[in-house]
């Protein structure tokens, strides 16, 4: 005899929902991500079961829609490196910081990079001006005052508008292979601290962070003095964290810092307990011995080994050589210095 709905156990109802979701997934989600999309449907079912209030559901719905569209915009340019540029929307075009941002963005474009800015005026417009419309992305935020889209990126297909700062921040970091900060207000400092924090805590891959301003400027020097006096001196960060960023008043130096970071190093990922550093080429035995000696403190166990692709990497960048290490997952400042040594492999003193 069939079981009446009221007589179904919780386990039976869960199995029934799971089967329905799988049938739906088989019809609409076929592909490599079917399992993850089905998990998202399970989450939606739980939201309904939890009787989540409408305001929270609207937030989740809007955030997902914003991220979905942003990912779609960026996907065609996945293979091109990008740098996120932050700075004040109030910086006039006659200001030396503005001119420095134009020069820096131009240098990055000439090196084959694209730039991402907040799409407003000031430093954001300078970044787009230096890179040009074709090499620019705009990641705009809708504000009740001040923010407007600059004419360089307005109506471009690579312009994305966000309601929420948190989704916009995610895109800024997710899509960037580097971060450049020019003088700005609370928003710029917020983005700068966010970038450093994500890298310091291992929540984002290591990328170069450059803090740039006009020749002879003191904005970032004063910022670093505060960080050293109040955070470092009081033990809230350690000395190695100060290596996660570089301050300069020279746009060419800033561009070289970003480009040099990828001279030998390519990218990183974890495979189980192992950190894998993918490289453009193998390093010398002398450099391998050096990093094992100088950076033993970053290891939870074992040594740094030079290897080829691991099966668990699922074929990502199969031709690239690797370094494998049991990283302690906390010494990110030291790991940053280690990558600097890796990038110096084979470099003559004059090339440093």
Secondary structure, DSSP 8 states (H G I E B T S, - for coil): ----GGG--HHHHHHHHHHHHHHHHHHH--STTHHHHHHHHHHHHHHHHTT--HHHHHHHHHHHHHHHHHHHHHHTTTTS-EEEEE--TT--TTSHHHHHHHHHHHHHHHTT-EEEE-SSSTHHHHHHHHH-GGGEEEEEE--SSS----TTTTT-TTEEEES-HHHHHHHHHHT-SEEEE-S-SHHHHHHHHHHHHHHHTTSS---EEEEE-STT--HHHHHHHHIIIIIITTTSS-GGGGGG-EEES-HHHHHHHHHHHTSSEEEEEEETTEEEEEESS---HHHHHHHHHHTGGGEEEEEEEEE---GGGTTTTTTS-EEEEEE-SS-HHHHHHHHHHHHTTT--GGG-
